[in-house]
Amino acid sequence: MDVFEAVQKRHSTRTYEPTSVPEEKLERILEAARLAPSAGNIQPWHFIIVKSREKRETLAKSGRYARFLAESPTVIVGCGDQKASPNWYKVDVSIAMQNMVLTAMGEGLGTCWIGSFNENQVRRLLKIPDNLRVIALMALGYPSEKLDIGSSILHFVRRKKSLKKVISLDEYGKSNKSIV
């Protein structure tokens, strides 16, 4: 699968099989994050891999839309060092996590990026030091065959916008017929 195909086929997975993610696949996904570009090559990220059922269940209670983290066999917590890169740590961690999302897709795994969480609860649970901020949580595992009704309805009601609606040429609102 090429990168564009992975981008086209990727969707947020909210139901997972209980099967563990093989260590070689997890290592490849983490290596993809490590190789991500960052401002000034500072690499202000740290990733916490959560496999403990108890901790995943606690993370699932940390946010309104994080409930399914309990059934995801692996949760990756993306943290950014705000002291090392005060202006860019959020962007840099996000780029690294997107590398993980696409690599996971290529490995036959599903992911879901979670922005709904109580940072202080996550910090306490995982003993995250003060210089790091929690940027996002990511569920990772083999997608379940069972239907995720909520996700299906959301994607039916809120489809992807057309290219014409999300780009401009040279200035906002100016279109180019050759592109769209």
N, C-alpha and C positions, 0 to 999 in steps of 0.2 A: 504494500500500500504506500503510495507516495504521500507527501505532506499535504497537498491540496485535497486529496481524497480523504485523508484523516480529518481535515478541517470540515469537509462537507458532511461526513458521516457522524462526527462527534456530537453527542447530546449529553445532557446531564442525566446521570444514572442515579436513581433514588431507591432502587431495590437491588439487593445483592445476594449472591449465593454465599453460603457459609465457608466456602473453600478459601484457604489462605492464599495469599499472593506469593508465588515462588520467589525465593531470595534473589535469584539471578535476574528476574524481571524487575523486582524492586530496586536492585542495585543499578540496573540500566536506567530506570526512571530517575533515580536520584543523580546519576551521572549527567543526565540531560539537564537537570537543574544546575549542577555545578558548572557546566559549560556555558551557561547563559551569559550574555553580555551584561555589563553593569557600568554605571557612570564612573569614570576614572579607574575602572577595573577593581573597585574596592570590594566587590562581592559581599555586600552587607547582610547576607542571609544566614539563617540557621534553620534547619528543618528537624522537627521532632516527629518521629515515627511512633504512632500509638497503636499497639496491637492488643493491649490488655482490655479484656471485655469490660471490666469494672470502669476503667478510665474512659472507654468509648461511650459507655452508658451515661457517665457523668457529662462528657462533652455534648452528648445528644440533648441534655437538659439545659445547655448553656444558651440556647437560642431558639426562637420560635420556629425557624425553618431548618433546624439541625437535627430533628428527631431521628431521622433514618441513620445517623452516624453509629447508633448502637448496633445495627446489623451489618454495617460495612466492616469487613475483616481488618482493614487498615485505614487509619486516618493520618494524614500528613498535616502538621501544623507549621505553616510558613511564618517565620519571624524575621523581622528586619532590625538591624542595628542602627538606631536613630542617631547615635553619637558618631559612628563611623561615617555615615552619609546622611546628614540631616535633611538635605533637600531631595534626595533620590531613593532612599531606602524602600519606600512603598512601591515605586515603579520597578525597581530592580528585582524585588522579591516577586512581584506580579509576573514579570517576564520569565523568571526562573520557573515559577509554578505553571505558566502556560507551556513551557518546554516539557514539564512533567505530564501535563494533560495530553499533549499530542503524542508523546512517547508511549504513554499508557494505552492510548487508542491503537497505536501500531502493535502493541503487545497483546491485543485482544481483551484489554481491561476497560472498565468503565470508571468514570470519575464524576464528582460533583463538587464544584467550588462553593464554599459556604462563607458568606459574609455576615450571617446572622448568628452572633455569639456574644456572650458577655466576656469581654477581654479580661477583666479582673478574676472571674471564675476560672478561666482557662489558665491564666498566669499562676494562680495559686495551685491548681491541680497539678500542673506540669513543672512547677518550681522554676519558672522563667525569670532570669535576672532582669534588673531594672533597665539596663541599656537596650533591651530587645522589646519590640512591640509586636503583637500578634496581628498579622496582616490578613490571613485567611486560613480556613481549615479546608481540607480536601479529602473527601471520601474516595477510597480506591478499592476496587475488587472486581470480581467477575459479575457482569450484569445478570440479574435473575430473569427467568423467562416469564415470571408473573407480571401482569399488566399493572403499570403505575398510572392509575386513572387521573390523578391530579396533574401529572406531567403531560399526559396525553391531551387533556382539556386545555391546559395552558398553551401548548404548542398549536392547537387548533385555533384557539381564540386570538392568540398573539403571535402571529407568523412573523418571520424575518422580513424586515423592510427591504424594498427594492434598492438596488445600487443607486439608481437615480435619486432616491430620497436621502441618501447618506453621504453624497459627495458633491463638491463644487470645484470648479476650475478657476484658479487664480484668485478668486475672492468668493466670499460666502454668497450662495444663491445663484451664482453664475454656472450654467451647465454647458456641457460640450457634447454635441450629438455624436461625435466619434467615439466617446468613451461609453456612453449609456444609450 
